[in-house]
Amino acid sequence: MDPLFEQFNKAKEGIHLSSDRKEAIRDNLVRLIEADLDIKKKPMPRYARGFGNFLKMPVMAALMIMILLGGGTSLAAERALPGDVLYPIKVVINEPVVSALSLSVEAKIDWEAELAGRRLKEAVELADAGKLNAEVEEKLSEEFTKHETKVRERIANLEEKGDEKVAASLAARFEGSLKAHEEALQHTEDSSANQDTALTVNTDMAPPEIMMISAKIIPVGEIEQSLKTKILSVLSTTADTRMRLEAKIQPDNGSSTERAVAKKIKSVSEDIERSEHLVKRKDRSNRSTKAEIKASRDLVREAKIKTEKKLFGEAFNLMNQAALSVEKSKAAAEIS
């Protein structure tokens, strides 16, 4: 058997999907085949090379191989990081498939924001493991820039068309995700600095073996600092956009804003429940994550009071900030 397929089969071991999950995967693949979607080939990142012509084939052909291998391969690839055997499946097949299925403008922007977050999450996880080298950091930074640029451009287009509420909602969610990833990188950098301090040795007394190990240590912060700086820049721009849009929405107490508030109260409340479930499922006790969830609930209550007073513009902005907080808590829980 081809070594590549042997690696896929090993990756599938221990992965068991429910019948509902299998059916959902099968339905999505069949829908793509029947629709004959033309998903463009993506250039292969340098750190994802080594798969030969497999990744150069049309995505639909690769999907057929995935069907033969089973949906578990695609599912396992979602957890892959740069350098892992299944990572190319994640970025060359899985992600373009979801992109092709994101039909509305809002869905497309949300997915671009998700992709930007994925690249940051990968950087954080590699940094935590001490595996974020300069080449991978540079590529992930490039991919992040590509996706965040699309997010900001499309939000700007919505604002130009007068769709401030949708634009503000998307900006808030993106801002929440950026904040979570920036703080995660900062935590990794702080941990690395503490580790470097703990590993400081007395050069006069240390044996040669210890000196050799100490000499090989490279501070993680030096590698990830440029990415962190880039995130802060995008975060500042996104926050400015959100606040500008909210200033436009503030005095709007019309019926369309009233409907938008009702819709946001429902969606954000559902997101809060999902975020709490995610934290419990991962058995996390991160105080800042729980504080964000609490802040979201408090903002929802305030928004409901504003709604009763017919201050729908203010209520919308409160709900937008609640959406920001819950998105930050969700992203933080997924990273940790």
C-alpha beads as a LAMMPS data file, in Angstrom:
LAMMPS data file: protein, C-alpha beads

336 atoms
335 bonds

1 atom types
1 bond types

-500.0 500.0 xlo xhi
-500.0 500.0 ylo yhi
-500.0 500.0 zlo zhi

Masses

1 110.0

Atoms # bond

1 1 1 0.000 0.000 0.000
2 1 1 1.162 3.545 -0.731
3 1 1 2.825 5.131 2.360
4 1 1 0.471 8.124 2.161
5 1 1 -2.600 5.921 2.428
6 1 1 -0.973 3.950 5.233
7 1 1 -0.569 7.226 7.164
8 1 1 -4.217 8.132 6.492
9 1 1 -5.380 4.758 7.770
10 1 1 -3.295 5.127 10.931
11 1 1 -4.785 8.573 11.484
12 1 1 -8.285 7.066 11.229
13 1 1 -7.663 4.511 13.979
14 1 1 -9.532 5.359 17.129
15 1 1 -11.875 7.822 15.403
16 1 1 -15.490 6.768 15.743
17 1 1 -18.291 8.863 14.295
18 1 1 -21.939 8.678 15.166
19 1 1 -24.359 7.682 12.421
20 1 1 -25.708 11.262 12.362
21 1 1 -22.221 12.692 11.898
22 1 1 -21.432 10.214 9.119
23 1 1 -24.679 11.067 7.362
24 1 1 -23.976 14.802 7.608
25 1 1 -20.498 14.352 6.116
26 1 1 -21.875 12.159 3.330
27 1 1 -24.667 14.641 2.536
28 1 1 -22.203 17.522 2.238
29 1 1 -19.949 15.565 -0.108
30 1 1 -22.854 14.417 -2.254
31 1 1 -24.160 17.978 -2.456
32 1 1 -20.777 19.149 -3.729
33 1 1 -20.584 16.407 -6.325
34 1 1 -24.126 16.973 -7.570
35 1 1 -23.598 20.728 -7.763
36 1 1 -20.357 20.139 -9.664
37 1 1 -18.700 22.956 -7.739
38 1 1 -15.477 24.143 -9.288
39 1 1 -13.162 24.708 -6.340
40 1 1 -9.941 26.305 -7.453
41 1 1 -6.670 24.700 -6.542
42 1 1 -4.729 26.464 -3.835
43 1 1 -0.948 26.927 -3.939
44 1 1 0.706 24.511 -1.565
45 1 1 2.443 26.151 1.408
46 1 1 6.124 25.290 1.715
47 1 1 5.577 23.727 5.130
48 1 1 2.797 21.504 3.697
49 1 1 4.885 20.005 0.881
50 1 1 5.764 16.365 0.614
51 1 1 2.464 15.040 -0.696
52 1 1 3.527 15.004 -4.341
53 1 1 0.831 15.177 -6.999
54 1 1 -1.916 14.211 -4.560
55 1 1 -2.491 17.845 -3.589
56 1 1 -2.264 19.074 -7.180
57 1 1 -5.312 17.160 -8.299
58 1 1 -8.734 18.860 -8.463
59 1 1 -10.428 19.064 -5.103
60 1 1 -13.407 17.011 -6.283
61 1 1 -11.076 14.111 -7.102
62 1 1 -9.535 14.439 -3.656
63 1 1 -13.027 14.415 -2.143
64 1 1 -13.683 11.099 -3.831
65 1 1 -10.547 9.726 -2.196
66 1 1 -11.800 11.070 1.137
67 1 1 -15.067 9.219 0.640
68 1 1 -13.154 5.998 0.058
69 1 1 -10.977 6.595 3.108
70 1 1 -13.922 7.640 5.268
71 1 1 -15.088 10.930 6.790
72 1 1 -12.877 10.361 9.826
73 1 1 -9.813 11.418 7.847
74 1 1 -11.316 14.814 7.093
75 1 1 -12.436 15.176 10.712
76 1 1 -8.981 14.246 12.038
77 1 1 -7.369 16.769 9.684
78 1 1 -9.264 19.591 11.428
79 1 1 -6.972 19.138 14.426
80 1 1 -3.780 19.083 12.333
81 1 1 -1.012 21.680 12.608
82 1 1 1.635 22.724 10.074
83 1 1 4.050 19.836 9.731
84 1 1 1.426 17.173 10.544
85 1 1 0.674 14.540 7.918
86 1 1 -2.984 15.583 7.617
87 1 1 -2.426 19.356 7.566
88 1 1 -2.577 19.628 3.743
89 1 1 -5.993 17.914 3.829
90 1 1 -7.153 20.629 6.209
91 1 1 -5.988 23.630 4.147
92 1 1 -6.258 22.300 0.582
93 1 1 -9.494 20.284 0.822
94 1 1 -11.521 20.881 3.991
95 1 1 -11.315 24.663 4.054
96 1 1 -12.036 25.252 0.335
97 1 1 -15.078 22.967 0.649
98 1 1 -16.499 25.068 3.498
99 1 1 -15.655 28.220 1.572
100 1 1 -17.602 26.934 -1.442
101 1 1 -20.612 26.239 0.789
102 1 1 -20.541 29.748 2.328
103 1 1 -23.067 31.367 0.014
104 1 1 -24.214 34.595 1.683
105 1 1 -21.998 37.666 2.051
106 1 1 -22.165 37.404 5.838
107 1 1 -21.256 33.713 5.753
108 1 1 -18.292 34.407 3.479
109 1 1 -16.965 37.126 5.803
110 1 1 -17.488 34.952 8.867
111 1 1 -15.558 32.142 7.181
112 1 1 -12.663 34.435 6.229
113 1 1 -12.559 35.584 9.861
114 1 1 -12.582 31.930 10.938
115 1 1 -9.648 31.184 8.613
116 1 1 -7.695 34.127 10.021
117 1 1 -8.401 32.796 13.513
118 1 1 -7.347 29.284 12.530
119 1 1 -3.928 30.454 11.385
120 1 1 -3.484 32.361 14.659
121 1 1 -4.636 29.353 16.692
122 1 1 -2.098 27.180 14.896
123 1 1 0.634 29.700 15.697
124 1 1 -0.364 29.719 19.370
125 1 1 -0.418 25.924 19.627
126 1 1 2.934 25.567 17.887
127 1 1 4.428 28.287 20.100
128 1 1 3.119 26.524 23.215
129 1 1 4.810 23.335 22.039
130 1 1 8.043 25.171 21.211
131 1 1 7.679 24.299 17.521
132 1 1 6.989 27.715 15.986
133 1 1 10.035 28.316 13.829
134 1 1 10.675 31.406 11.702
135 1 1 9.579 29.819 8.396
136 1 1 6.228 28.567 9.699
137 1 1 5.579 31.826 11.566
138 1 1 6.199 33.801 8.383
139 1 1 3.827 31.653 6.338
140 1 1 1.071 31.672 8.973
141 1 1 1.473 35.448 9.231
142 1 1 1.081 35.770 5.445
143 1 1 -2.047 33.602 5.471
144 1 1 -3.481 35.572 8.383
145 1 1 -2.909 38.844 6.502
146 1 1 -4.596 37.460 3.391
147 1 1 -7.740 36.480 5.283
148 1 1 -7.985 39.493 7.606
149 1 1 -7.613 41.831 4.622
150 1 1 -10.606 40.175 2.955
151 1 1 -12.613 40.514 6.172
152 1 1 -11.899 44.231 6.510
153 1 1 -12.492 44.956 2.816
154 1 1 -15.856 43.178 2.814
155 1 1 -16.938 44.904 6.029
156 1 1 -16.046 48.233 4.390
157 1 1 -18.149 47.269 1.354
158 1 1 -21.134 46.563 3.589
159 1 1 -20.731 49.952 5.256
160 1 1 -20.589 51.668 1.868
161 1 1 -23.849 49.969 0.920
162 1 1 -25.480 51.281 4.083
163 1 1 -25.668 47.909 5.853
164 1 1 -24.072 49.192 9.054
165 1 1 -25.708 46.698 11.407
166 1 1 -24.396 43.611 9.630
167 1 1 -20.996 45.272 9.228
168 1 1 -20.866 46.172 12.934
169 1 1 -21.857 42.638 13.955
170 1 1 -19.119 41.090 11.815
171 1 1 -16.525 43.573 13.072
172 1 1 -17.433 42.798 16.693
173 1 1 -17.077 39.041 16.245
174 1 1 -13.761 39.447 14.440
175 1 1 -12.497 41.796 17.150
176 1 1 -13.393 39.268 19.842
177 1 1 -11.470 36.519 18.062
178 1 1 -8.428 38.759 17.556
179 1 1 -8.381 39.729 21.231
180 1 1 -8.440 36.092 22.334
181 1 1 -5.555 35.110 20.054
182 1 1 -3.468 38.168 20.942
183 1 1 -3.833 37.391 24.649
184 1 1 -2.980 33.732 24.034
185 1 1 0.230 34.717 22.236
186 1 1 1.072 37.116 25.062
187 1 1 0.542 34.321 27.592
188 1 1 2.851 32.045 25.601
189 1 1 5.476 34.778 25.431
190 1 1 5.226 35.386 29.185
191 1 1 5.505 31.655 29.901
192 1 1 8.534 31.441 27.631
193 1 1 10.188 34.358 29.435
194 1 1 9.577 32.694 32.800
195 1 1 10.999 29.455 31.481
196 1 1 14.096 31.234 30.201
197 1 1 14.566 32.805 33.639
198 1 1 14.168 29.443 35.351
199 1 1 16.780 27.922 33.063
200 1 1 19.416 30.570 33.839
201 1 1 22.523 28.826 35.160
202 1 1 25.736 29.809 36.856
203 1 1 28.270 29.542 34.048
204 1 1 31.131 29.092 36.508
205 1 1 29.578 26.064 38.186
206 1 1 27.427 24.449 35.469
207 1 1 28.727 21.211 33.940
208 1 1 29.383 21.143 30.152
209 1 1 26.176 19.172 29.481
210 1 1 23.994 21.878 31.044
211 1 1 25.896 24.605 29.193
212 1 1 25.240 22.872 25.854
213 1 1 21.497 22.642 26.537
214 1 1 21.312 26.273 27.697
215 1 1 23.113 27.488 24.588
216 1 1 20.477 25.912 22.297
217 1 1 17.495 27.690 23.878
218 1 1 15.915 30.267 21.548
219 1 1 13.332 32.617 23.126
220 1 1 9.941 31.932 21.581
221 1 1 8.985 35.597 21.893
222 1 1 11.579 36.625 19.326
223 1 1 9.859 34.489 16.669
224 1 1 6.252 35.395 17.403
225 1 1 6.684 39.096 18.177
226 1 1 6.098 40.213 14.577
227 1 1 2.852 38.218 14.404
228 1 1 1.685 39.669 17.697
229 1 1 2.442 43.193 16.438
230 1 1 0.449 42.489 13.293
231 1 1 -2.530 41.230 15.310
232 1 1 -2.508 44.368 17.471
233 1 1 -2.525 46.553 14.366
234 1 1 -5.481 44.709 12.826
235 1 1 -7.231 44.672 16.204
236 1 1 -6.927 48.457 16.513
237 1 1 -8.287 49.012 12.998
238 1 1 -11.176 46.594 13.557
239 1 1 -12.106 48.194 16.891
240 1 1 -12.106 51.654 15.270
241 1 1 -14.394 50.353 12.520
242 1 1 -16.788 48.787 15.016
243 1 1 -17.015 51.937 17.147
244 1 1 -17.557 54.130 14.091
245 1 1 -20.385 51.879 12.931
246 1 1 -21.937 51.777 16.401
247 1 1 -21.890 55.589 16.511
248 1 1 -23.996 55.590 13.335
249 1 1 -26.414 53.022 14.762
250 1 1 -26.782 54.655 18.218
251 1 1 -29.542 57.166 17.347
252 1 1 -31.474 54.719 15.152
253 1 1 -34.575 53.611 17.055
254 1 1 -36.581 52.533 14.039
255 1 1 -38.417 49.256 13.464
256 1 1 -35.551 47.700 11.487
257 1 1 -33.198 48.260 14.443
258 1 1 -35.834 46.828 16.782
259 1 1 -35.932 43.648 14.677
260 1 1 -32.130 43.535 14.522
261 1 1 -31.923 43.751 18.330
262 1 1 -34.423 40.918 18.801
263 1 1 -32.435 38.784 16.376
264 1 1 -29.144 39.538 18.145
265 1 1 -30.563 38.797 21.588
266 1 1 -31.582 35.364 20.351
267 1 1 -28.321 34.582 18.511
268 1 1 -25.988 35.905 21.215
269 1 1 -27.904 34.079 23.957
270 1 1 -27.450 30.855 21.986
271 1 1 -23.750 31.630 21.531
272 1 1 -23.363 32.157 25.272
273 1 1 -24.862 28.730 25.932
274 1 1 -22.522 27.149 23.373
275 1 1 -19.523 28.905 24.866
276 1 1 -20.403 27.734 28.375
277 1 1 -20.853 24.189 27.080
278 1 1 -17.457 24.370 25.352
279 1 1 -15.747 25.512 28.553
280 1 1 -17.399 22.731 30.566
281 1 1 -16.653 20.086 27.931
282 1 1 -12.977 21.010 27.917
283 1 1 -13.022 21.203 31.717
284 1 1 -11.464 24.655 31.634
285 1 1 -11.388 26.959 34.647
286 1 1 -9.844 30.016 32.994
287 1 1 -11.106 32.986 34.987
288 1 1 -10.873 35.459 32.117
289 1 1 -12.954 33.188 29.861
290 1 1 -15.663 32.861 32.498
291 1 1 -15.516 36.609 33.103
292 1 1 -16.178 37.239 29.397
293 1 1 -19.211 34.946 29.498
294 1 1 -20.541 36.752 32.564
295 1 1 -19.946 40.117 30.881
296 1 1 -21.927 38.891 27.876
297 1 1 -24.886 37.917 30.037
298 1 1 -24.800 41.285 31.824
299 1 1 -24.788 43.126 28.491
300 1 1 -27.759 41.086 27.271
301 1 1 -29.714 42.094 30.375
302 1 1 -28.831 45.756 29.832
303 1 1 -29.875 45.517 26.191
304 1 1 -33.258 44.104 27.169
305 1 1 -33.815 47.060 29.504
306 1 1 -32.927 49.483 26.701
307 1 1 -35.325 47.621 24.402
308 1 1 -38.171 48.091 26.865
309 1 1 -37.408 51.832 26.800
310 1 1 -37.505 51.789 22.967
311 1 1 -33.821 52.732 22.806
312 1 1 -33.119 50.223 20.081
313 1 1 -29.890 51.801 18.807
314 1 1 -28.314 51.645 22.267
315 1 1 -29.661 48.123 22.749
316 1 1 -28.111 47.008 19.464
317 1 1 -24.698 48.351 20.444
318 1 1 -24.875 46.640 23.835
319 1 1 -25.694 43.378 22.082
320 1 1 -22.823 43.962 19.680
321 1 1 -20.442 44.274 22.620
322 1 1 -21.979 41.140 24.121
323 1 1 -21.279 39.334 20.852
324 1 1 -17.670 40.546 21.022
325 1 1 -17.248 39.190 24.560
326 1 1 -18.791 35.819 23.835
327 1 1 -16.723 35.414 20.653
328 1 1 -13.601 36.166 22.674
329 1 1 -14.579 33.611 25.325
330 1 1 -15.329 30.984 22.685
331 1 1 -12.042 31.538 20.856
332 1 1 -10.097 31.502 24.133
333 1 1 -11.739 28.219 25.176
334 1 1 -10.892 26.630 21.824
335 1 1 -7.266 27.745 22.059
336 1 1 -6.649 26.625 25.647

Bonds

1 1 1 2
2 1 2 3
3 1 3 4
4 1 4 5
5 1 5 6
6 1 6 7
7 1 7 8
8 1 8 9
9 1 9 10
10 1 10 11
11 1 11 12
12 1 12 13
13 1 13 14
14 1 14 15
15 1 15 16
16 1 16 17
17 1 17 18
18 1 18 19
19 1 19 20
20 1 20 21
21 1 21 22
22 1 22 23
23 1 23 24
24 1 24 25
25 1 25 26
26 1 26 27
27 1 27 28
28 1 28 29
29 1 29 30
30 1 30 31
31 1 31 32
32 1 32 33
33 1 33 34
34 1 34 35
35 1 35 36
36 1 36 37
37 1 37 38
38 1 38 39
39 1 39 40
40 1 40 41
41 1 41 42
42 1 42 43
43 1 43 44
44 1 44 45
45 1 45 46
46 1 46 47
47 1 47 48
48 1 48 49
49 1 49 50
50 1 50 51
51 1 51 52
52 1 52 53
53 1 53 54
54 1 54 55
55 1 55 56
56 1 56 57
57 1 57 58
58 1 58 59
59 1 59 60
60 1 60 61
61 1 61 62
62 1 62 63
63 1 63 64
64 1 64 65
65 1 65 66
66 1 66 67
67 1 67 68
68 1 68 69
69 1 69 70
70 1 70 71
71 1 71 72
72 1 72 73
73 1 73 74
74 1 74 75
75 1 75 76
76 1 76 77
77 1 77 78
78 1 78 79
79 1 79 80
80 1 80 81
81 1 81 82
82 1 82 83
83 1 83 84
84 1 84 85
85 1 85 86
86 1 86 87
87 1 87 88
88 1 88 89
89 1 89 90
90 1 90 91
91 1 91 92
92 1 92 93
93 1 93 94
94 1 94 95
95 1 95 96
96 1 96 97
97 1 97 98
98 1 98 99
99 1 99 100
100 1 100 101
101 1 101 102
102 1 102 103
103 1 103 104
104 1 104 105
105 1 105 106
106 1 106 107
107 1 107 108
108 1 108 109
109 1 109 110
110 1 110 111
111 1 111 112
112 1 112 113
113 1 113 114
114 1 114 115
115 1 115 116
116 1 116 117
117 1 117 118
118 1 118 119
119 1 119 120
120 1 120 121
121 1 121 122
122 1 122 123
123 1 123 124
124 1 124 125
125 1 125 126
126 1 126 127
127 1 127 128
128 1 128 129
129 1 129 130
130 1 130 131
131 1 131 132
132 1 132 133
133 1 133 134
134 1 134 135
135 1 135 136
136 1 136 137
137 1 137 138
138 1 138 139
139 1 139 140
140 1 140 141
141 1 141 142
142 1 142 143
143 1 143 144
144 1 144 145
145 1 145 146
146 1 146 147
147 1 147 148
148 1 148 149
149 1 149 150
150 1 150 151
151 1 151 152
152 1 152 153
153 1 153 154
154 1 154 155
155 1 155 156
156 1 156 157
157 1 157 158
158 1 158 159
159 1 159 160
160 1 160 161
161 1 161 162
162 1 162 163
163 1 163 164
164 1 164 165
165 1 165 166
166 1 166 167
167 1 167 168
168 1 168 169
169 1 169 170
170 1 170 171
171 1 171 172
172 1 172 173
173 1 173 174
174 1 174 175
175 1 175 176
176 1 176 177
177 1 177 178
178 1 178 179
179 1 179 180
180 1 180 181
181 1 181 182
182 1 182 183
183 1 183 184
184 1 184 185
185 1 185 186
186 1 186 187
187 1 187 188
188 1 188 189
189 1 189 190
190 1 190 191
191 1 191 192
192 1 192 193
193 1 193 194
194 1 194 195
195 1 195 196
196 1 196 197
197 1 197 198
198 1 198 199
199 1 199 200
200 1 200 201
201 1 201 202
202 1 202 203
203 1 203 204
204 1 204 205
205 1 205 206
206 1 206 207
207 1 207 208
208 1 208 209
209 1 209 210
210 1 210 211
211 1 211 212
212 1 212 213
213 1 213 214
214 1 214 215
215 1 215 216
216 1 216 217
217 1 217 218
218 1 218 219
219 1 219 220
220 1 220 221
221 1 221 222
222 1 222 223
223 1 223 224
224 1 224 225
225 1 225 226
226 1 226 227
227 1 227 228
228 1 228 229
229 1 229 230
230 1 230 231
231 1 231 232
232 1 232 233
233 1 233 234
234 1 234 235
235 1 235 236
236 1 236 237
237 1 237 238
238 1 238 239
239 1 239 240
240 1 240 241
241 1 241 242
242 1 242 243
243 1 243 244
244 1 244 245
245 1 245 246
246 1 246 247
247 1 247 248
248 1 248 249
249 1 249 250
250 1 250 251
251 1 251 252
252 1 252 253
253 1 253 254
254 1 254 255
255 1 255 256
256 1 256 257
257 1 257 258
258 1 258 259
259 1 259 260
260 1 260 261
261 1 261 262
262 1 262 263
263 1 263 264
264 1 264 265
265 1 265 266
266 1 266 267
267 1 267 268
268 1 268 269
269 1 269 270
270 1 270 271
271 1 271 272
272 1 272 273
273 1 273 274
274 1 274 275
275 1 275 276
276 1 276 277
277 1 277 278
278 1 278 279
279 1 279 280
280 1 280 281
281 1 281 282
282 1 282 283
283 1 283 284
284 1 284 285
285 1 285 286
286 1 286 287
287 1 287 288
288 1 288 289
289 1 289 290
290 1 290 291
291 1 291 292
292 1 292 293
293 1 293 294
294 1 294 295
295 1 295 296
296 1 296 297
297 1 297 298
298 1 298 299
299 1 299 300
300 1 300 301
301 1 301 302
302 1 302 303
303 1 303 304
304 1 304 305
305 1 305 306
306 1 306 307
307 1 307 308
308 1 308 309
309 1 309 310
310 1 310 311
311 1 311 312
312 1 312 313
313 1 313 314
314 1 314 315
315 1 315 316
316 1 316 317
317 1 317 318
318 1 318 319
319 1 319 320
320 1 320 321
321 1 321 322
322 1 322 323
323 1 323 324
324 1 324 325
325 1 325 326
326 1 326 327
327 1 327 328
328 1 328 329
329 1 329 330
330 1 330 331
331 1 331 332
332 1 332 333
333 1 333 334
334 1 334 335
335 1 335 336
